[in-house]
Amino acid sequence: MTSNRNEISPVLKLYKTIYGFLIPLLGAVAVICAVLCCFKSAEGSNSRLISSVLLISALALTAVLKLVENGLSKKNHSYRLYQSPTVKKLDPSNMIPLLAMLVVVAFPFYILVVTSLKTPLEANALEFTWLPKDGIDLESYKEVFTFSGAIGISLAKATWNSFVYALIPTGIGLFAASLSAYAFSKLEFKGKGGMYQALIMTMMMPSCVTMTTAYIMYDYYGWTNTALPLIVPACFSTASTVMFLREYFMGIPNGLMEAATIDGAGKWRTFFSIILPLGRPALMAQFILGFITKYNDFVTPLIYLNDPEGYTVQVALSFLDGAVQDKSLLASAGVFSLAPMLLLYVIFQKRIIDGISMSSGLKG
Amino acid sequence: MSLKKKLLALGLVGAMVVSTLTGCGDGSSKTKTVSFMYGGDSALTEMFNLVIEEFNKTEGAEKGVKVKGVPKAGSIDNVLAQQLPSNSGPDIVATSDKFFKKYTSYFEDLSSVIDQATLDDYYDNSIIRYHYNTETTTSYDNDPLYGIPGYNDASVLYYNKTVLDKLGIICISVDEADLDEFNAGTLQDNNGKTKADYGITEDVPAKGFYRSMAPFVPAEGEVDGSSWTKPIQDEVLIFNDRIAMNWDEIEDIAMICTKEKNGASTCDYGYYTEWWFNYGWSVGGDCLEDLSGNGDWTYTLAGNNPNYIVNEGKTYTGVYTGTTYESGETLDVKDILNAASGDEISYETDGKSYYNYTVNGSAADMRDLSAEVANGTLTELPSIKDAFSRFVYLAGVGGLNVAPYPSAFSSTSSATYFATGNLAFLVEYVSSAVTIDKIMSDEWGMAPLPQYKVYTAPSDPACDTVAKEGKIASQSLGYAVSVSKKSEVKEEAYIFLNWLATEGQHVLAENGYLSSLKSDADTVLKNLPYDNAQAVLDSAAACSAGDWWYMLDNNWISTWSTPLNKEVRYGKMELEDFLYEYIEKTNEDLLTYKQ
């Protein structure tokens, strides 16, 4: 069966895009709410009622979206579900190691979520319980949302700061990395090999080694107590991104570039018209990975930012980690800080997987 | 991408940058802003915010100084290491005792900034810890003062009242001075109950823990509690949270509360204290002594010399140091040795079986203080080695086994261990009460820390006449407030510090926190949000800094605490072997601090 995507109407195309984003989200919400509904509410909490309402809403919305999609598809007869002829059914025996891997990877997340839903007494008990025996307690989530007044910044503002400090350098840095990768992969110049090796060598140096010297340098520039040390250096990208993109760009046939050159394209034109469009999956994957790394960074904002209004969500949430740790509170903070990244993954999962698998040669 | 989209994207990026960087500037022109950095959790942040807010409203507004809080999450050690040497670091810093000495070279000497009357009003132990001589590594009155106490988190004994109730232990709350009236049935205790309300028929003696028939008194050399017996059915058990228990009493009640010793208990263990300080300090000993008075620190946990305390209404002048010791103070080891002023005191050890002090190179004799003991000036107390041994044998192979092994706290804190009902008694900081209260479903309370105390007839349950008594000793985690040498607004910073040293402490006291000033005692007592505020206040008045404060870092502690916690407490090494084996290694470490 072959795809005939060019014939899909723009309305259906747009709808499919939105549908593709929303369905996994609603699915995740429905699964979480279904699990929550299985447990009684802790004393003074109405978590079961809220979960039930959310579950019904998610299911209803899914049904409506599906109905609309069916209606639109019927109208657009030329639409056919794309299915690659190379996709084969997985041998059930291969599922066992995959499932084992899934358990290993998902286990910490499960512990985190289930601990965040327990009462403080149960969450901190020596004996770990796999399910909340004392009922679901959402008080620690409430505390996560209200504690930050003491620091002088709302959690929403801190989350916004995290996004800004992550988004700007990731975007600009990715462009810078793609230029370097283009040069290292497709252009010939003197000292290319040595420069690339020098660049790769910088990856071997742990960031903590240069922390003090970097601070002295930024202090000399007058950048400390501002967000500049978080943004500007990252705009020049990282060696690992350059290496990743170089490997990907090297897979782009030189014939395409030669054809472009014959057609009169210069190096910049080739970069913008051939390399960037063809490298989109890798760029997308690197963007997401880079964004996640910067979003999760704790030490850099902690050291450089002194104005609470500029704190990131990771710094703000770390105020909950007191001398006496309440595990339910810490777990709730962990879930909160994880949520935007999970959301991002749910939305962009296809592109992330495409980018990673293509660059690693899984799709040939 | 169309031009419109590009412009829109650029506009969005610009808006994001602007929105994030707003608030970086300082709008005021006449008011000078002073930055004040402090680290900790949200509760500590809230406390410092309260002080700053009050200052900005009152003294700050009047004098044109605005303090801007810079809260940092958790330990700010990493942040200080970067920011204090830089030109953009904070003007004022609050550092915990754990890092204070490490950064004193970046702080201004405050000796002439804070007036003497204010310094005199501080509890002695809360201010002495911020004197420091960077060359000699000593902390005496005449050494420079690099910080003032911002907040002092004292330690107290938490107890699980629900567990005690279930075990038939009656929890009363009566001050020693009120016991006669309570016993007469005419007085309600601090819980609002009379003796009859509790169903007590006999007289309650002035003891932290009273057992009517067989109180635990270990035989000489007994460390495993083999002579302890479980309470019998009609035995009356009374715990009084206003009187400090002695070592026998806390061990007795801890064994009653330990499941393995008493099947009726729901707690895994009866008692846990992470720190040996209230044992060692109570008898006047310590793990380090300055043998020259000039920063020649020596590891002394193995010291087996007796200690002495000055009795009530008496004073004693030390022959070697010339110090006049007041009532309740314990003598410096240099005044216990038979040494004259100017003699050189050192030590000798073979690293296996003995540790002796030397005077001018020869084995030291103990000063003959029998006359002072006989005339009631001094009371002899156990050695630091005996006190430390008593602490170590609370847990571990061959010991009492009433305390959990250190590995129990690899994935949880001792406070959560207590709060989840696994422990009946715990020595912990007052600030932990908030989390303990949140987690704990059982009823809990606070009591004074155990203290060295011996009755004239220890085996007589009714005897409460004290023959010997050590000091009330506890440790606290303090936060020193210091001014950075690189600050460009030092005068304004000093205004804040002077306010914090006086008015700021009153603000803390009025808002339910501990103040470091003696003059705030009544206000603290009135406002502390705990039933037994007196126990908290008594601890705060007596608390000193833990051994993590003694030197610039904790390397010298790791040398001996690692084998202590990993070998001695697991029965892999004898306590005696441990005490002697690590003397030389620790002393080698100590030498590096003076260089």
Interface residues (C-beta under 8 A of the other chain):
Chain A: P120 L121 N124 A125 L126 F147 S148 A150 I151 G152 W160 N161 F163 V164 Y165 L167 I168 G171 M211 T212 Y215 I216 D219 G222 T224 N225 T226 A227 V299 L302 I303 N306 D307 P308 E309 G310 V315 A316 S318 F319 L320 D321 G322 A323 V324 Q325 D326 K327
Chain B: V13 M16 V17 S19 T20 L21 G23 C24 S35 M37 G40 D41 S42 A43 L44 T45 E46 N49 G69 V70 P71 K72 A73 G74 N78 V79 A81 Q82 Q83 P85 S86 N87 S88 P90 T412 S413 A415 T416 Y417 A419 T420 N422 E428 Y429 S431 S432 T435 I436 K438 I439 M440 S441
